[in-house]
Amino acid sequence: MPATLRDVAERAQVSMRTVSNVVSGYTHVSERMRTKVLAAIDELDYRPNPVARTLRTGRTGMLALVVPEIDVPYFSELARDVIDAAAEVGYRVMIDQTGHDHERERQLLTGEDRTMLFDGLLFSPLVTKSELLDMHGATRMPLILLGEHDFDGRYDHVAIDNVAAARDAVGHLIETGRTRIASIGSQPLEEYSTPLQRSAGYEAALADAGVDLRPEYVVTAAHYSRADGYSAGRALLALDPRPDAIFCFSDLLAFGAMRAVFDAGLRVPEDVAVIGIDDVDEGRYSRPSLSTISLDTQFIARESVRRIIDRIEDPALPATEIVAPHKLVVRESTAVE
């Protein structure tokens, strides 16, 4: 017969409530008690009954993570870190994607059928406008917003300082002696804040150094993909004079841009330096390895999970804005001998 909660409590010589707190990931349990309970769980091979827990607590032990595209390396790495952070506090994570679809985001924010499945929602929107978040109020589900939208303070929000990140990337290119610095990734017709903020950082870094902003060096990208980076890179290299450096709004754009440089018979970084933002694993092993702005996905995951758990415990908590750290990582694509 499978072990029960009572069996674990008797083996560990603690109360059933203490066992329940440990199984549920409740943080306010002493390390000594937690160790005793976990040892008893291992000895008895105890398996919590999720249905019973839901009926008893009104919680499922599940979080939802919604991202635009799970196959984009940044979001897949973020998902991995969220899963790890949630597991540390006894939660599991289900992942969904919106595919840049405004209606899909609306459905995920307002879908009553989904509110019964999860205790909280970690949501990384791309195309959602701020007024859509008003619709979320009907679900009453704890919500943490990820990413770089300019929200109005009603919801917990974990993001990076995109202006500063872009400024650091372009500042590095300037420090290496580059003066004809292009950018790939602006989206002037979109309301999504990331390209707007990274454009602002690019322009600010040029202004700081007294480097002219050349409109022809600013190339848009509908998607932050290798293909868009490649086509934008080819367009930039056809200019006269061509850029001697390219700041890309994502690492994937940078990979495409570097391929365009090579296909043009040029060298990275000798002829054209390239830098991205994200610090995805691929950049460490590309040739040349990619200089980038590293975003601390573990910090983002840890803080967003911590905050969603706090909000599950106390829905009345005031909203907080958490800024994740970033750092410049210099590799071969901008290195100067």
N, C-alpha and C positions, 0 to 999 in steps of 0.2 A: 504494500500500500504506500502511495506517495507520502512523503513527509508533509506535515502541516505547520502552520505558523506556531501553533502551540508546542509542537515537538521541538522546533528551533528554540523557542523561549525556555523550555525546560532544560535543553542541552546547554544553552549558554547561561542559564540561571539568571535570566533577566525577565522583565515583563513583556507581554505580547505587544504592548504599545511601543516599547523600545525596538523590538524586531521590526514592527511595521514602519517605524521612522527610518530605520536603516535601509530597508527594502525600497522605501519611497524616495530615498535620496535626501531626506531631511538633514539640513546642515548642522542643526544644534544638537548633535549627539557627540559625546566625548569620544576621543580616539580609542580609549581603552574599551569602552562599551562596543564601539563599532567593530573593533578587532575581534572581540569575543563572539559577536553575532555572526560576522562573516566566516569565522572558523566553524561555527556550528552549521551554517548554511552549506559549507563545503563538505563537512563530514556526513551530513544527512542528504546531500544532493537535493536540497529544497528548491522547488520551482514555484515562484509566486503565481497565483491565478489572476491574470489581468482583468477578467470579467468581474471577479469578486472585488478586486480593488476599485474598479470603476463604480460599482454599485455602492461600495462603502464610503468612498471619498468624493465621488463626483468627478474624479480625474482619471485620465486614461494613461498618463505617463508618456504621452506622445507629444512631440513638437513638430510643426510643419515649417520647412524652409522652402521659400519660393524665390527662384532666381530667373533671370531672363533666358539664359541658355546654359544648360548643364555641361555641354561639350566645350564651352570656352574654358581654357585652363584655369583662369583666375577663379571662376565660379566653382569649378570642380574641386580646386584646392580649398576654397572657402568651405564648401560642403563637407569635405573630409574633416576640417578642423572643427566645424560645428558639431558633427557627429561625435568626435572625440570629447569635446567640451561637455556635451549633453550627457554622454555616457558616465562621465565622472560624477554627475549629480543624479544618476539613476533614471535618465530620460532617453528615449529613443527618438529618432528623427525620420520623418518621411519627406522626400524631396519632390517638388513639382516645378515645372517651368512654364513661363508665360509666352515665350517666343516673340517678344516685342509686341504682343497683341493687347491693345487697350481693353477690348471686351473681355478677354481672358483675365486680365488683372481685376476688372470690375467683378467678375464672377467669383474670383477667389476671395475678394474682400467682403462680398455680400452673401456668399452661398451658405444658407442655413444648414444644408445637408452636411457640410464639412465642419461646422462648428461643434458637432457632436463627437468628432473624431480626435480633436487635438485640445491640449490645454493652453497652447499659445502658438502664435504665428510670427516667424522671422521672415520679413518680406523685403526683397530687393527689387524695387520697381524701376522700369526704364521709362515707360510712356505714361504712367499714371499722373494725372494732374492733381493738385492739392485738393480740389473740391471733391474728387472721388473718395478721399479718405473720410469725408462726412458720412458716406454710406456704411463705413465700417462700424459706426456707432451702434447700429442696430444689432450687431452680432455680440457685442460686449466681450469678445475674445481678446485677451492680452496680446498686444501687437508691438513688435520692435521693428523699426524701419532701418534698413541697411542701404548704404550707397549715398550718392552725393546730391540728392534733390535738396532744394531749398524749401523746407517745410516750415510750418508756422508755430512750432513749439507745442502742438497738442499731443504729440506722440514721442516716445523714446526713440532716439536716432543715434546710430553709430556710423561714423564716416571718417574719411581722411580730409585733410586740408588740401584740396586739389590745386588751389592757386599756388600755395607754397611748394607743393610737389613739382608742379610744372616749372615754377621759377627756379628751383634747385637744378632740374634737369638742363634747362637752357643755360643757366649760369655756369654749369660745368662745361658745356660746349664752348662758351665764350672764354672760359679760363684756359682752354686748350688752344686758343688762338683762332677759333673759327669766327668768321664775320658775316658769311652769307648763310644764315640759318633759316631753314624752311620748317614748316610744321605740317603734319598729316593727322587729320581727325576732327577738324572743326565741323560743327553742324549748326550753322547760323539760323536755320529755319525751325529748329527743334526747341522745345521748352526744357528738355532734359538738362540738368545743371552740369553734369560732368564735362561735356565739351565746352560749355560756356566758361566754366571755371579754369579749365586747362588752357583755353585760349587766352584768358586774362593773365594767367601766370606767364605764358609765353611772351605776351606783349610787354608785361612788366619787366621781365628779365632783359629784354632788348633795350627798353627805355633806361633801365638802371645803368647799362653799359654804354649808352649812347650809340647803339647799333640801329641802323634804319630798319624799319618794318617794311618789307616789300610785299605788297598785296599778292603778287604773282607767286610768291613762295608759300602762301597759305592755301592748302589743298584740303577740300572736304573729304569725308569718308562716310558713306551711308551706314556701314557696319564696321566694327573694329575687328576686321578679319585679315588674314594673310593676303587674300585676293585683292582686297581694297588697298592694302598697303603696297602691293606690287604695282597696281595700275597707277596709283598716285605717285609712286616713286619714279615710274617711267615718264610721267608727265613732267615732273620736276627736273629730271636729268636732260630733258629736251630743251630746257631753257638756256638762254645765253645772257649772262653767265649762269652756269648751273650752281646750285647750292654746294657749299663745302661741308654742310652738316644738316641732318634731318632729325627733328624732335617728333617722335610719334606718340600719340595719345594712348597707345597700348603696346604691349610687347608683340602681339600678333601682327599689328600694323608694321612694327619694326622688322619682323622676320620677312614680311613681304617686300618691304623697302630695300632690305639688304640684298635680297635675291635680284631685285631690279638693278641695283648697282653692279652686281657681278655680271648679269646678263648684258650690261652696257660695256663690259670690258674694263670696268673700273675696280678699285680696291677699297675695302673698308678696313681701317679708318683712313688710310693714307690719302685717298681722293675725297671720300665722303664719310664723315663720322655719323653714326646712327645711335640714338638712345631711345628707350621706351619707358613705359610705366607698367608695373605689376610685379615683376620679378617672378615669373612663372618658372617652373623647373626646367623647361626646354631651353631657356636662355643661358643656363649654366653650361650646357653641352653643345650649343650651336657653334658653328665655326665661321667667323670668329664668335666668341662668347659675347653676349649682349649686355652692354651697360644699361642700367635701368634705375628707376626709383622703386625700391622695395616697399611694398605695403604689408603691414604686419597682420596677415590673415588670422594668425593664432590669437592675437590681441582682440581683433574684431569678433572672432568666434567666442572667445572666453567672456568678453564683456557683454555681448548680446545675449548669451545664454544666462549669464549671471543676472542680467537685468530682467529677462523674461521670467525667470524663476521668482525674483523679488516681486514682480508685478502679479504673478499668479497667486502668491501669498497675500499680497495687499494691492488690490486693483486701484485703490485711491491714491497711490503714490504719485507725486508730481512728476511730470515728464522731464527727462534729462537729455542733454546733448553731449555725446561722448566723442572726442576726436582721437582717432587712432594715430600712432606715430608712423613716420616714414623715414627712409634714409636713402642716400645716394649710394649705389653700388657700381663702381667703375670696373669695367672688364675690357676685353680686347677691342670692341667695336668703337671705342673712343680713345683708347690708350695711345699715348704719344711716347715714342722712344726718347 
